[in-house]
Amino acid sequence: MREPTSTPAVETTCGVTIRRFRPEDADAVGALTLAAYDAYGTIGEQYRSYLGDPARRADGCTALLVAEVDGEVVGTVTFVLPGDPEWEGPQPPPGDAGFRVLAVSPVAEGRGVGRCLVERCIALAEEHGCHRLVIASMTWMTRAHALYLTLGFERRPDLDVRFPGGYGVMFQRDLTAEAPDHFPPPGPVPDEVPWFEDVWVR
C-alpha cells in the first residue's frame, strides 16, 4: 500500500476517528461492508467476495481507511490515485484522485461516519496536490448520492457505465480552480449507457 503524505489517525468533531486499515480489521471491515451494501441493493456473488475481503484491496490502493466510534470499526473507504490497481474509471481519467467501496455499518448510520470518510478522502486528495476527486456509485446508493451532492460533488452523466450488477453513475468534485484545465471537458451523454469494459481502458 502506498503511503499518503499524511497518515495519522484523525479525530473528527463528531467523535469519529479515521485511521489506516490494519490486518486485524479485516473481518470487521468485510462484514460491515457487506451489511452496508445488502441494506440497500443486491450484490452479485463475484463482487460479494471482493467486498468481503478488504485485504485484497489494501495493496492496490493509496490508502484503505477505516472509521471508528468508541473503539469499534463502523466504516471504511478506499482512496485511490490513477495508477493504483484499485483505480476505476476511463482513460484518460476524469480526475486525479478517487475513492470507492464507501461503506458504513447500518448500526452506525446517521452519525456522520460516511461524511467523515469522504471528507478525509478530500483532504488526502488535497495533500497529494490533486485537482479533482471522482467516484462511481451504483444507482441504488441514493443516500451516498445525496451526501456527495451536499459535499460539492457534481453529476457526470456522460461518464455513466453499466456493470454486471447494474448501472454506475459518476460524480466529480473540483479541488482547485484549475481543475477544468487538467481534464477533458464533459462530453455528450450517450443515448445508451455503455458497458464499462468498452470505455474503461486498462
C-alpha positions as a LaTeX table, in Angstrom:
\begin{tabular}{lrrr}
\hline
Residue & $x$ (\AA) & $y$ (\AA) & $z$ (\AA) \\
\hline
Met1 & 0.00 & 0.00 & 0.00 \\
Arg2 & 1.40 & 3.39 & $-0.93$ \\
Glu3 & 1.88 & 5.80 & 1.95 \\
Pro4 & $-0.13$ & 9.02 & 1.67 \\
Thr5 & 1.67 & 12.21 & 2.59 \\
Ser6 & $-0.20$ & 12.24 & 5.91 \\
Thr7 & $-1.34$ & 9.02 & 7.60 \\
Pro8 & $-2.00$ & 9.64 & 11.30 \\
Ala9 & $-5.39$ & 8.88 & 12.78 \\
Val10 & $-7.74$ & 11.84 & 12.54 \\
Glu11 & $-10.28$ & 12.58 & 15.27 \\
Thr12 & $-13.31$ & 14.40 & 13.86 \\
Thr13 & $-15.57$ & 16.82 & 15.68 \\
Cys14 & $-18.41$ & 14.28 & 15.71 \\
Gly15 & $-16.41$ & 11.65 & 17.60 \\
Val16 & $-15.40$ & 9.56 & 14.57 \\
Thr17 & $-11.74$ & 8.51 & 14.30 \\
Ile18 & $-10.41$ & 7.90 & 10.78 \\
Arg19 & $-7.27$ & 5.77 & 10.55 \\
Arg20 & $-5.42$ & 3.35 & 8.31 \\
Phe21 & $-6.68$ & $-0.21$ & 7.88 \\
Arg22 & $-4.83$ & $-2.88$ & 9.90 \\
Pro23 & $-4.75$ & $-6.61$ & 9.08 \\
Glu24 & $-6.70$ & $-7.36$ & 12.25 \\
Asp25 & $-9.56$ & $-5.17$ & 10.94 \\
Ala26 & $-10.23$ & $-7.49$ & 8.00 \\
Asp27 & $-13.15$ & $-9.47$ & 9.43 \\
Ala28 & $-14.95$ & $-6.42$ & 10.84 \\
Val29 & $-14.43$ & $-4.34$ & 7.70 \\
Gly30 & $-15.55$ & $-7.16$ & 5.41 \\
Ala31 & $-18.67$ & $-7.82$ & 7.46 \\
Leu32 & $-19.75$ & $-4.19$ & 7.75 \\
Thr33 & $-19.15$ & $-3.60$ & 4.04 \\
Leu34 & $-21.42$ & $-6.48$ & 3.06 \\
Ala35 & $-24.04$ & $-5.41$ & 5.60 \\
Ala36 & $-23.98$ & $-1.84$ & 4.27 \\
Tyr37 & $-24.39$ & $-2.93$ & 0.65 \\
Asp38 & $-27.03$ & $-5.56$ & 1.48 \\
Ala39 & $-29.13$ & $-2.93$ & 3.26 \\
Tyr40 & $-29.83$ & $-1.08$ & 0.01 \\
Gly41 & $-29.11$ & $-3.27$ & $-3.02$ \\
Thr42 & $-28.33$ & $-6.67$ & $-4.46$ \\
Ile43 & $-24.72$ & $-7.72$ & $-4.90$ \\
Gly44 & $-23.56$ & $-10.35$ & $-7.37$ \\
Glu45 & $-21.66$ & $-13.27$ & $-5.90$ \\
Gln46 & $-18.33$ & $-12.38$ & $-7.51$ \\
Tyr47 & $-18.46$ & $-8.81$ & $-6.20$ \\
Arg48 & $-19.58$ & $-10.04$ & $-2.77$ \\
Ser49 & $-16.33$ & $-11.96$ & $-2.49$ \\
Tyr50 & $-14.39$ & $-8.82$ & $-3.35$ \\
Leu51 & $-16.29$ & $-6.58$ & $-0.93$ \\
Gly52 & $-15.98$ & $-9.05$ & 1.91 \\
Asp53 & $-12.19$ & $-9.29$ & 1.64 \\
Pro54 & $-10.67$ & $-5.84$ & 2.27 \\
Ala55 & $-7.16$ & $-7.29$ & 2.43 \\
Arg56 & $-7.45$ & $-7.79$ & $-1.35$ \\
Arg57 & $-7.78$ & $-4.00$ & $-1.76$ \\
Ala58 & $-5.11$ & $-2.98$ & 0.72 \\
Asp59 & $-2.07$ & $-3.42$ & $-1.52$ \\
Gly60 & $-3.75$ & $-1.91$ & $-4.57$ \\
Cys61 & $-4.74$ & 1.47 & $-3.21$ \\
Thr62 & $-3.06$ & 4.57 & $-1.86$ \\
Ala63 & $-4.97$ & 4.32 & 1.44 \\
Leu64 & $-7.52$ & 1.89 & 2.83 \\
Leu65 & $-9.22$ & 3.77 & 5.66 \\
Val66 & $-11.50$ & 2.72 & 8.49 \\
Ala67 & $-13.74$ & 4.75 & 10.77 \\
Glu68 & $-14.04$ & 4.02 & 14.50 \\
Val69 & $-16.63$ & 5.17 & 17.03 \\
Asp70 & $-15.90$ & 4.35 & 20.67 \\
Gly71 & $-13.21$ & 1.91 & 19.56 \\
Glu72 & $-15.50$ & $-0.04$ & 17.21 \\
Val73 & $-14.86$ & $-0.17$ & 13.45 \\
Val74 & $-18.03$ & 1.17 & 11.80 \\
Gly75 & $-16.99$ & 2.34 & 8.33 \\
Thr76 & $-14.47$ & 2.12 & 5.53 \\
Val77 & $-13.43$ & 3.70 & 2.24 \\
Thr78 & $-10.71$ & 3.01 & $-0.32$ \\
Phe79 & $-8.76$ & 6.08 & $-1.53$ \\
Val80 & $-7.07$ & 5.71 & $-4.91$ \\
Leu81 & $-4.88$ & 7.61 & $-7.34$ \\
Pro82 & $-4.53$ & 6.90 & $-11.08$ \\
Gly83 & $-2.06$ & 4.06 & $-11.49$ \\
Asp84 & $-3.28$ & 2.23 & $-8.40$ \\
Pro85 & $-4.52$ & $-1.26$ & $-9.31$ \\
Glu86 & $-7.76$ & $-0.39$ & $-7.50$ \\
Trp87 & $-8.39$ & 2.69 & $-9.66$ \\
Glu88 & $-11.70$ & 2.51 & $-11.55$ \\
Gly89 & $-12.53$ & 4.70 & $-14.49$ \\
Pro90 & $-11.91$ & 5.70 & $-18.07$ \\
Gln91 & $-8.61$ & 6.67 & $-19.66$ \\
Pro92 & $-7.67$ & 9.44 & $-19.64$ \\
Pro93 & $-9.04$ & 9.72 & $-16.12$ \\
Pro94 & $-11.66$ & 12.39 & $-15.39$ \\
Gly95 & $-9.83$ & 13.20 & $-12.15$ \\
Asp96 & $-6.53$ & 12.63 & $-10.40$ \\
Ala97 & $-7.94$ & 11.13 & $-7.21$ \\
Gly98 & $-10.87$ & 8.93 & $-6.39$ \\
Phe99 & $-12.46$ & 6.72 & $-3.79$ \\
Arg100 & $-14.55$ & 3.57 & $-3.82$ \\
Val101 & $-16.18$ & 0.98 & $-1.54$ \\
Leu102 & $-17.54$ & 3.58 & 0.86 \\
Ala103 & $-19.47$ & 1.65 & 3.50 \\
Val104 & $-20.96$ & 2.43 & 6.90 \\
Ser105 & $-22.30$ & $-0.21$ & 9.27 \\
Pro106 & $-26.11$ & 0.00 & 9.36 \\
Val107 & $-25.96$ & 0.29 & 13.16 \\
Ala108 & $-23.87$ & 3.47 & 12.85 \\
Glu109 & $-25.91$ & 5.29 & 10.19 \\
Gly110 & $-26.90$ & 8.85 & 10.98 \\
Arg111 & $-23.75$ & 9.62 & 12.99 \\
Gly112 & $-21.84$ & 11.34 & 10.19 \\
Val113 & $-19.48$ & 8.43 & 9.57 \\
Gly114 & $-19.86$ & 8.49 & 5.78 \\
Arg115 & $-19.37$ & 12.24 & 5.67 \\
Cys116 & $-16.21$ & 11.98 & 7.76 \\
Leu117 & $-14.79$ & 9.31 & 5.46 \\
Val118 & $-15.49$ & 11.32 & 2.31 \\
Glu119 & $-14.08$ & 14.49 & 3.89 \\
Arg120 & $-10.91$ & 12.54 & 4.74 \\
Cys121 & $-10.65$ & 11.47 & 1.08 \\
Ile122 & $-11.00$ & 15.11 & 0.04 \\
Ala123 & $-8.23$ & 16.08 & 2.47 \\
Leu124 & $-5.96$ & 13.30 & 1.22 \\
Ala125 & $-6.50$ & 14.35 & $-2.38$ \\
Glu126 & $-5.56$ & 17.91 & $-1.47$ \\
Glu127 & $-2.47$ & 16.70 & 0.38 \\
His128 & $-1.42$ & 14.86 & $-2.78$ \\
Gly129 & $-1.84$ & 18.06 & $-4.81$ \\
Cys130 & $-4.77$ & 16.68 & $-6.80$ \\
His131 & $-7.18$ & 18.84 & $-8.76$ \\
Arg132 & $-10.29$ & 16.66 & $-8.96$ \\
Leu133 & $-11.87$ & 13.80 & $-7.00$ \\
Val134 & $-14.18$ & 11.30 & $-8.73$ \\
Ile135 & $-16.46$ & 8.49 & $-7.61$ \\
Ala136 & $-18.53$ & 5.86 & $-9.44$ \\
Ser137 & $-21.62$ & 4.82 & $-7.50$ \\
Met138 & $-24.44$ & 2.37 & $-8.17$ \\
Thr139 & $-27.85$ & 3.84 & $-8.96$ \\
Trp140 & $-29.40$ & 2.39 & $-5.79$ \\
Met141 & $-26.89$ & 4.13 & $-3.49$ \\
Thr142 & $-29.14$ & 7.16 & $-3.19$ \\
Arg143 & $-28.10$ & 8.03 & 0.37 \\
Ala144 & $-24.49$ & 8.28 & $-0.79$ \\
His145 & $-25.52$ & 10.39 & $-3.80$ \\
Ala146 & $-27.23$ & 12.89 & $-1.53$ \\
Leu147 & $-24.07$ & 13.08 & 0.61 \\
Tyr148 & $-21.84$ & 13.66 & $-2.41$ \\
Leu149 & $-24.03$ & 16.49 & $-3.67$ \\
Thr150 & $-24.04$ & 18.08 & $-0.21$ \\
Leu151 & $-20.22$ & 17.96 & $-0.20$ \\
Gly152 & $-19.91$ & 19.78 & $-3.53$ \\
Phe153 & $-19.76$ & 16.89 & $-6.00$ \\
Glu154 & $-21.45$ & 17.25 & $-9.39$ \\
Arg155 & $-23.06$ & 14.55 & $-11.55$ \\
Arg156 & $-21.24$ & 13.45 & $-14.71$ \\
Pro157 & $-23.89$ & 11.52 & $-16.68$ \\
Asp158 & $-21.58$ & 11.48 & $-19.72$ \\
Leu159 & $-19.34$ & 9.06 & $-17.76$ \\
Asp160 & $-22.01$ & 6.65 & $-16.51$ \\
Val161 & $-21.42$ & 2.95 & $-17.23$ \\
Arg162 & $-23.12$ & $-0.44$ & $-16.95$ \\
Phe163 & $-21.69$ & $-3.06$ & $-14.61$ \\
Pro164 & $-22.67$ & $-6.73$ & $-14.30$ \\
Gly165 & $-24.71$ & $-5.76$ & $-11.23$ \\
Gly166 & $-26.37$ & $-2.62$ & $-12.58$ \\
Tyr167 & $-25.67$ & 0.96 & $-13.58$ \\
Gly168 & $-22.83$ & 3.06 & $-12.22$ \\
Val169 & $-23.29$ & 6.82 & $-12.00$ \\
Met170 & $-20.33$ & 9.20 & $-11.83$ \\
Phe171 & $-19.72$ & 12.23 & $-9.61$ \\
Gln172 & $-16.82$ & 14.68 & $-9.53$ \\
Arg173 & $-15.63$ & 17.40 & $-7.16$ \\
Asp174 & $-13.14$ & 20.02 & $-8.29$ \\
Leu175 & $-10.49$ & 20.72 & $-5.66$ \\
Thr176 & $-8.79$ & 23.66 & $-7.38$ \\
Ala177 & $-9.85$ & 26.45 & $-9.69$ \\
Glu178 & $-7.52$ & 24.99 & $-12.33$ \\
Ala179 & $-9.21$ & 21.57 & $-12.36$ \\
Pro180 & $-11.07$ & 22.08 & $-15.69$ \\
Asp181 & $-7.74$ & 22.82 & $-17.39$ \\
His182 & $-6.33$ & 19.41 & $-16.43$ \\
Phe183 & $-9.04$ & 17.07 & $-17.70$ \\
Pro184 & $-11.19$ & 16.59 & $-20.79$ \\
Pro185 & $-14.41$ & 18.61 & $-20.73$ \\
Pro186 & $-17.72$ & 16.79 & $-20.25$ \\
Gly187 & $-18.81$ & 15.01 & $-23.39$ \\
Pro188 & $-22.26$ & 14.29 & $-24.77$ \\
Val189 & $-24.50$ & 11.99 & $-22.77$ \\
Pro190 & $-24.86$ & 8.78 & $-24.80$ \\
Asp191 & $-28.29$ & 7.53 & $-25.76$ \\
Glu192 & $-27.43$ & 4.19 & $-24.16$ \\
Val193 & $-25.20$ & 3.80 & $-21.11$ \\
Pro194 & $-22.08$ & 1.92 & $-22.30$ \\
Trp195 & $-20.66$ & $-1.30$ & $-20.90$ \\
Phe196 & $-17.81$ & $-0.42$ & $-18.52$ \\
Glu197 & $-15.24$ & $-2.63$ & $-20.26$ \\
Asp198 & $-15.82$ & $-0.76$ & $-23.51$ \\
Val199 & $-14.87$ & 2.64 & $-22.07$ \\
Trp200 & $-12.66$ & 1.86 & $-19.08$ \\
Val201 & $-9.45$ & 1.04 & $-20.89$ \\
Arg202 & $-6.96$ & $-0.58$ & $-18.51$ \\
\hline
\end{tabular}
